[in-house]
Amino acid sequence: SRPPVLLLHGGGQTRHSWGSTAATLGDAGWYAIAYDQRGHGDSGRSATGHYEPGRFAEDLVEVAATFDRSPVVVGASLGGLSGLLAAGVIEPDLFLALVLVDITPRQEREGVDRIVGFMLAHAEEGFATLDDAADAVAGYQPHRTRPKDHSGLRKNLRLDPDGRWRWHWDPKLFNSDRGLQSAQQPGRYVAAAGRLTLPTLLVRGKLSDLVSEETAREFLELVPHARFVDVSDAGHMVAGDRNDRFTDAVVEFLSELPRD
């Protein structure tokens, strides 16, 4: 009975990264859809390595245009940047609301380098076992309790013919001249934020090294009408670290949107 909610995962993640958020939104009457962005999970890979950030935003617009009602976009990291460009520049009138999950037009360099370093550390050689992959994740996210089983981790990895487990995304995301690193233009995200008129929520992980209190304030100055939630005990992967608090914040925000 309520509009669609499109859940866009971050770079190097898959549609499974949202935990129970989609189910909770569905129980509340929203039509929640999580899809694998290009080059991730079960979606196709670009033969030419076309992963420039704006292309993900164009994909989002194409998906959103298939609905007969304006959807809400909930985007984490790369997914949030996609939503920012789509709602602020490409098709401002296409969306009902925007939720940015631990992402702002400017990010802290140290946090970006740490994330990219983790993603590329085993991108080519992969892991011999799921335990090895779990060890790598635990080292990257020491604040998170290590799961007792690998069912969740398995969804973010693929078992290749050589018997090794590799992340379920295309390495060309970073090593292509048309990849995510090819066109770092913070100014266009600043400009997109300045054009936002739709209801907007920024959800930050309080332990995040990517979005600091300073960069969050900068965003709120660019978008004065935006709401802000700081989720304690959560880092950059807010939905995975504290899914309960994250989902509560999103549901509360959506509940206050106008009904059509």
ABEGO torsion letter per residue (X at the ends): XBBBBBBBBBBGBBAAAAEAAAAAAAAAGBBBBBBBBBGBEABBBBAAGBABAAAAAAAAAAAAAABABBBBBBBBEAAAAAAAAAAAAABAAABABBBBBGBBABBBAAAAAAAAAAAAAAAAAEBABAAAAAAAAAAABAABBBBABAAAAAAABBBBAAGBBBBBBBAAAAABAABAAABBBAAAAAAAAAABABBBBBBBBAABAABBAAAAAAAAAABAABBBBBBBGBBABAAAABAAAAAAAAAAAAAABBBX
